[in-house]
Amino acid sequence: MGIAFFPRGGSAHVVRGLATTLPRHGWDVTVLTGSLAGRGDASRFYAGLDVRPLDFTAARAAPDPMLHDPPLHPSYEDRPGAPDRVFATLDEDAHERQVRAWAGALRRAGAAHADVLHLHHLTPLHEAAARVAPHVPVVGHLHGTELLMLERIADGAPASWTHAEQWAERMRAWAARCERTIVLTERQLPRVEELLDLPAERCVAIPNGTDVARFAHVDVDRRAHWRRHLVEQPRGWRPGGEEGSIAYTEADLAAFDGGGPTLLYVGRFTEVKRVGLLVRAFARAQRAFARRTPLVIVGGHPGEWEGEHPFDAIAASGARDVFLAGWHDQDALPEFLAAGDAIVLPSVREQFGQVLVEGMACELPAVAVDAMGPGEIVRDGETGWLVPPDDEDALAQALSEVVENPAERRRRGAAAHLDVVARFGRDAAAGRVASTYDAACSAHATPSGAPAVASG
């Protein structure tokens, strides 16, 4: 199972969950992945699994990370100054450097002897696999960020994306080579067909599986939790500042004692997430709150943001009781969710919405946008609130209902837990992925009967 990125975003958690669960369905898994010292250390993130990391640490420190051997992976996002530059700016030489690095890693991992190569995202791993293991069937797995980049290219790429069309052509070719392609939701299928020329019959919609038991609600000492993460060990950061450059005082924690629910946002600070919109909607709604209600923003990988930083949105809107808790590992997330009362995700182009499932498993009702993945996850009026994209008024109204109607909030939270347990369990997802492997093998060739290894 291959993923070119070091562990950071949601797709890495999907890889870890599948690699842990697939052996129960007859498939042994080797994970080939990027790695970066510190929080992106693949050996630590995938501990207990057969993991083969390609280390980017030296590349990250090089004058040009894309010229190092091995080079740092590119990105689907265009973030000025970021070391992982957007794919569409990289020329043929840079592409070839990526392919050679991953081809070597695939050889060392024994990819040519695998029964299936399960490759996450559309990256040069696909080109490398075609060179190293041309006779092994490939199952692609789209997480949606590649589709966002392709849509931007189709709409007219920025002038700086000098190699955009070449990358779009490569991605279409890589997708065409896949015997089967996994997408996250049924709503993605028309986009996949349009952007990648990929027939719907070769795609299968499998939502990300979640270890729902891990996120079951437990009682936590909320005041102690928020004191630890906001006052004693702060990780929030201001634009251009270091991790921990935003810290709070004991007096600030009075916001958690006002009797109102704690609202949570968990995620990165990318443009599509609309964190600034959330802050402004919260500022508008809180004018009518009968009780102090905190909004805690968890996330934002240190130093990475697109567009408006939430720190600036807080200052501009005059919002009170908004806390920036910084980036935390996935292992800490269950406790954060247990210290909250509702999960809010205003993203307008969320490909799935894993954090919604995790929050709902913790009995938190969800407030999300009725588009793409969240529109399939949240049942409006039953397990949460759905609002139109980019509608600040509607979002403010939904937040007001969450805050001012505790009985309804608890009712939808309880229903949310039951719903995600029934629909998004990890074992069910792994079983569908295993069936997809079987279909890919049948379409490509009959497996040899050797022990099955999903590698890549």
C-alpha positions in Angstrom: 0.0 0.0 0.0 1.7 3.2 -1.1 1.3 6.8 -0.2 3.8 9.4 -1.3 3.1 11.9 1.5 4.6 11.8 5.0 1.9 11.3 7.7 0.1 14.6 8.1 -3.4 14.6 6.6 -6.4 12.4 6.7 -5.3 10.0 4.0 -2.5 8.7 6.2 -5.0 7.8 8.9 -7.0 5.9 6.2 -3.8 4.0 5.2 -3.1 3.1 8.8 -6.6 1.9 9.5 -6.7 -0.2 6.4 -3.3 -1.7 6.9 -4.3 -2.6 10.5 -7.6 -4.2 9.5 -7.1 -5.8 6.1 -5.2 -8.9 7.5 -8.5 -10.0 9.0 -9.8 -10.1 5.5 -7.0 -12.2 4.1 -4.6 -9.5 2.9 -1.2 -8.9 4.4 0.0 -5.3 3.9 3.3 -3.6 3.4 3.1 0.2 3.7 5.4 2.3 1.5 5.3 5.9 2.5 7.1 9.2 2.8 8.5 10.1 6.2 9.8 13.3 7.9 11.6 13.4 11.2 9.3 14.6 14.1 5.6 14.4 13.8 5.8 13.1 10.2 7.9 10.1 11.2 6.3 7.2 9.4 7.9 4.5 11.6 6.3 6.0 14.6 2.9 6.8 12.9 2.6 3.3 11.4 4.1 1.5 14.5 3.4 -2.2 14.5 2.9 -2.4 10.8 5.3 -3.5 8.0 6.4 0.0 7.0 9.0 1.0 4.4 9.7 4.7 4.7 11.3 7.0 2.2 12.9 9.7 4.3 12.4 13.3 3.3 14.2 14.8 6.3 17.4 15.8 4.4 15.3 17.1 1.5 13.3 19.3 3.8 16.5 21.0 5.0 18.0 21.3 1.5 18.2 24.7 -0.3 15.7 23.3 -2.9 13.8 20.2 -1.4 12.7 19.2 -5.0 16.3 18.8 -6.2 17.5 16.6 -3.3 17.8 12.8 -3.7 15.3 11.6 -2.7 13.2 14.8 -3.3 10.4 16.0 -1.0 7.0 15.1 -2.3 5.1 17.9 -4.1 1.6 19.1 -3.1 -1.8 19.6 -4.6 -2.0 22.9 -2.8 -0.2 26.1 -3.9 1.1 27.6 -0.7 3.6 30.4 -1.3 6.9 29.7 0.4 6.0 26.1 1.3 8.8 23.6 0.7 6.5 21.1 -0.9 5.6 23.1 -4.1 2.5 22.4 -6.1 2.8 19.6 -8.6 1.8 21.9 -11.5 5.0 24.0 -11.2 7.4 21.1 -11.5 9.1 20.4 -14.9 9.9 17.1 -16.6 13.2 16.7 -14.7 11.6 17.2 -11.4 8.9 14.6 -12.3 11.6 12.1 -13.4 13.5 12.7 -10.1 10.3 11.8 -8.2 9.7 8.7 -10.3 13.3 7.4 -9.9 13.1 7.8 -6.1 9.9 5.9 -5.8 10.9 3.2 -8.2 13.9 2.5 -6.0 11.7 2.4 -2.9 9.2 0.0 -4.7 12.0 -2.3 -5.7 13.3 -2.4 -2.1 9.8 -3.2 -0.8 9.3 -6.1 -3.2 6.5 -4.5 -5.2 7.1 -6.8 -8.2 6.0 -9.8 -6.1 2.8 -8.3 -4.7 -0.6 -9.5 -5.7 -2.0 -5.9 -5.7 -0.6 -2.4 -5.5 -2.9 -0.1 -3.7 -1.8 3.4 -4.4 -3.3 6.4 -2.6 -3.7 9.6 -4.5 -2.4 10.2 -8.0 1.3 10.8 -7.6 4.6 9.7 -9.4 4.2 6.5 -7.4 1.9 5.3 -10.2 4.6 6.0 -12.8 7.2 4.2 -10.7 4.9 1.2 -10.3 4.4 0.9 -14.0 8.2 0.7 -14.4 8.9 -1.6 -11.5 5.9 -3.9 -11.4 4.1 -3.6 -14.8 2.3 -6.9 -14.4 0.8 -6.3 -10.9 -2.7 -4.9 -10.9 -3.2 -1.5 -9.4 -6.0 -0.2 -7.2 -6.1 3.5 -7.1 -7.5 5.5 -4.2 -8.6 9.1 -4.6 -8.9 11.3 -1.6 -10.1 14.3 -3.4 -7.2 16.8 -3.1 -6.0 15.7 -6.5 -9.5 16.4 -8.0 -9.3 19.9 -6.5 -6.1 20.6 -8.3 -7.4 19.1 -11.6 -10.5 21.3 -11.3 -8.4 24.4 -10.8 -6.4 23.4 -13.9 -9.6 22.9 -15.9 -10.9 26.3 -14.8 -7.7 28.0 -15.9 -4.5 27.4 -14.0 -2.5 30.3 -12.5 0.3 31.6 -14.7 2.8 30.2 -12.3 1.5 26.7 -12.9 3.7 26.4 -16.0 3.4 22.6 -16.3 -0.2 22.2 -15.3 -1.4 20.4 -18.4 1.4 17.9 -18.4 0.5 16.9 -14.8 -3.2 16.7 -15.7 -2.3 14.3 -18.6 -0.1 12.2 -16.3 -2.8 11.9 -13.7 -5.3 10.8 -16.4 -2.9 8.2 -17.6 -2.2 6.9 -14.1 -5.9 6.6 -13.4 -6.5 4.8 -16.7 -4.0 2.1 -15.6 -5.8 1.3 -12.4 -8.0 -1.8 -12.6 -10.3 -0.3 -10.0 -10.3 3.1 -8.4 -11.7 3.8 -4.9 -13.5 7.1 -4.3 -14.8 8.3 -1.0 -18.4 9.1 -1.9 -21.0 8.6 -4.6 -21.0 12.3 -5.2 -17.4 12.1 -6.4 -18.2 9.8 -9.3 -19.3 12.5 -11.9 -16.3 14.6 -11.1 -13.9 11.6 -11.5 -15.5 10.7 -14.9 -15.2 14.3 -16.1 -11.7 15.1 -14.8 -10.0 11.8 -15.4 -12.0 10.2 -18.2 -12.6 7.3 -15.9 -15.7 5.2 -16.5 -17.9 5.0 -13.4 -18.1 1.2 -13.7 -14.4 1.0 -12.9 -14.9 3.0 -9.7 -16.2 2.0 -6.3 -17.4 4.3 -3.6 -16.0 3.3 -0.2 -16.2 5.8 2.7 -13.3 6.0 5.0 -13.6 3.5 7.8 -13.4 4.7 11.4 -12.5 2.9 14.6 -15.7 4.1 16.1 -15.1 2.4 19.4 -12.0 4.5 19.9 -14.0 7.6 19.6 -16.8 6.5 21.9 -17.6 9.3 24.4 -15.9 9.2 27.8 -16.1 11.6 30.6 -13.0 13.9 30.9 -12.1 16.7 33.3 -12.8 19.5 30.8 -11.4 22.3 32.8 -8.1 20.3 33.3 -8.0 19.4 29.6 -8.3 22.9 28.4 -6.0 24.3 31.0 -3.3 21.8 29.9 -3.7 22.5 26.2 -4.4 26.2 26.2 -2.5 27.5 29.2 0.2 25.0 30.4 1.2 23.5 27.1 0.0 25.8 24.4 0.5 25.0 20.7 -1.5 27.7 19.0 0.4 29.9 16.7 0.0 33.3 15.1 0.9 34.0 11.4 4.7 33.9 11.1 5.0 32.7 14.7 6.3 29.6 16.3 4.2 26.8 17.8 3.0 28.1 21.2 3.2 31.7 20.2 -0.5 32.0 21.2 -1.1 31.1 24.8 -3.9 31.8 27.2 -4.3 32.6 30.9 -6.3 31.0 33.7 -8.7 34.0 33.5 -9.4 33.2 29.8 -10.7 29.7 30.8 -13.7 31.4 32.4 -15.3 31.1 28.9 -15.6 27.3 29.6 -17.5 28.0 32.9 -20.2 30.1 31.4 -22.7 27.2 31.0 -22.6 27.2 27.2 -21.5 24.2 25.0 -18.0 24.0 23.7 -17.9 24.1 19.8 -15.0 22.4 18.1 -13.3 22.8 14.7 -10.6 20.3 13.9 -8.6 20.5 10.7 -6.0 22.3 8.6 -6.0 26.0 7.7 -6.6 25.6 4.0 -8.7 28.0 1.9 -11.5 25.5 1.3 -12.0 24.8 5.0 -13.4 28.4 5.5 -12.1 28.7 9.1 -12.3 32.5 8.8 -16.0 32.2 7.8 -16.6 30.1 10.9 -15.0 32.7 13.1 -17.2 35.5 11.5 -20.4 33.4 11.8 -19.5 32.7 15.4 -18.9 36.3 16.1 -22.3 37.2 14.7 -24.1 34.4 16.5 -22.6 35.0 19.9 -24.1 38.5 20.2 -27.4 36.8 21.1 -26.0 33.9 23.2 -27.5 33.8 26.7 -24.3 32.1 28.0 -20.6 32.3 27.3 -19.8 29.7 24.7 -16.2 28.9 23.6 -15.2 28.0 20.1 -11.9 25.9 20.0 -10.0 25.7 16.8 -7.8 22.6 16.8 -5.3 22.1 14.0 -3.4 24.1 11.5 -0.1 22.4 10.9 2.6 24.8 12.2 3.5 27.5 9.7 1.0 26.2 7.1 -2.1 28.2 6.1 -3.9 29.5 3.0 -5.7 32.8 2.7 -7.0 34.2 6.0 -5.4 32.9 9.1 -8.0 32.4 11.9 -5.9 34.6 14.2 -6.5 37.5 11.8 -10.2 36.6 11.4 -10.7 36.7 15.2 -9.1 40.2 15.4 -11.1 41.5 12.4 -14.4 40.2 13.6 -14.1 41.0 17.2 -15.1 37.4 18.1 -14.7 36.6 21.8 -13.9 33.3 23.4 -12.3 31.8 20.3 -9.2 29.7 21.2 -6.5 28.4 18.9 -5.3 25.1 20.3 -2.7 24.3 17.6 -1.9 21.0 15.9 -2.3 17.7 17.8 -1.6 14.2 16.8 -4.5 11.9 16.0 -3.9 9.9 19.2 -5.0 13.0 21.2 -8.2 13.6 19.2 -10.6 11.4 21.2 -9.9 13.4 24.4 -10.4 16.7 22.5 -13.7 15.5 21.1 -14.8 14.3 24.5 -14.2 17.8 25.9 -16.6 19.3 23.3 -20.3 19.4 22.6 -20.5 19.9 18.8 -18.2 19.5 15.8 -18.3 22.2 13.2 -16.8 21.9 9.7 -17.6 24.8 7.3 -15.5 23.5 4.4 -17.0 24.1 1.0 -15.1 21.4 -0.9 -14.6 18.7 1.7 -13.9 15.4 -0.1 -15.1 13.2 2.8 -15.1 14.7 6.3 -13.4 12.1 8.5 -13.4 14.4 11.5 -17.2 14.6 11.3 -17.5 10.9 11.6 -15.1 10.8 14.5 -16.9 13.6 16.3 -20.3 12.0 15.7 -18.9 8.7 17.0 -18.2 10.7 20.2 -21.9 11.7 20.3 -21.3 15.2 19.0 -23.8 16.6 16.6 -22.3 18.0 13.4 -22.6 21.4 11.7 -21.4 21.2 8.2 -21.9 22.3 4.6 -24.4 20.5 2.4 -21.8 19.6 -0.3 -19.6 16.7 -1.3 -18.7 14.3 1.6 -20.3 16.1 4.5 -23.6 16.1 2.6 -23.6 12.3 2.7 -22.3 12.0 6.2 -24.6 14.4 8.1 -28.4 13.9 8.1 -29.9 17.3 8.4 -32.3 17.6 11.3 -31.4 14.1 12.5 -27.7 13.9 13.3 -26.7 17.6 12.8 -27.2 20.7 10.8 -26.4 21.2 7.1 -26.0 24.7 5.7 -25.4 26.0 2.2 -21.8 26.7 1.1 -20.3 30.1 2.0 -23.6 31.2 3.8 -22.4 33.1 6.9 -26.0 33.8 7.9 -27.1 30.2 7.8 -24.0 29.0 9.6 -24.6 31.6 12.3 -28.2 30.5 12.7 -27.1 26.8 13.0 -24.6 27.7 15.6 -27.3 29.6 17.5 -29.5 26.6 17.5 -26.7 24.3 18.7 -26.0 26.7 21.6 -29.6 27.7 22.6 -31.3 24.3 22.3 -29.4 21.8 24.5 -32.1 19.1 24.3 -32.0 19.1 20.5 -28.2 19.2 20.5 -28.1 16.1 22.7 -30.8 14.3 20.7 -28.9 14.8 17.5 -25.6 13.8 19.1 -27.1 10.5 20.3 -28.5 9.9 16.8 -25.2 10.8 15.3 -23.4 8.1 17.3 -25.8 5.4 16.3 -25.7 6.4 12.6 -21.9 6.4 12.2 -21.6 3.1 14.0 -23.9 1.6 11.5 -22.4 3.2 8.4 -18.8 3.9 8.9 -17.2 1.1 10.8 -13.5 0.3 9.9 -14.0 -3.4 9.5 -16.9 -3.0 7.0 -14.7 -0.6 4.9 -11.8 -3.0 4.9 -14.0 -5.8 3.8 -15.2 -3.7 0.8 -11.6 -2.8 0.0 -10.6 -6.5 0.1 -13.4 -7.3 -2.3 -12.1 -4.5 -4.6 -8.7 -6.2 -4.5 -10.3 -9.5 -5.6 -12.1 -7.7 -8.4 -8.9 -6.0 -9.6 -7.1 -9.3 -9.6 -9.9 -11.0 -11.5 -9.9 -8.2 -14.1 -6.1 -8.3 -14.5 -5.1 -11.9 -14.0 -5.7 -14.8 -11.7 -3.4 -14.5 -8.6 -0.7 -17.1 -8.2 -1.9 -18.4 -4.9 1.1 -17.0 -3.0 0.4 -15.1 0.2 -1.5 -12.0 -0.7 0.4 -8.8 -0.1 -1.1 -5.4 -0.8 2.1 -3.5 -1.3 3.3 -0.4 -3.0 
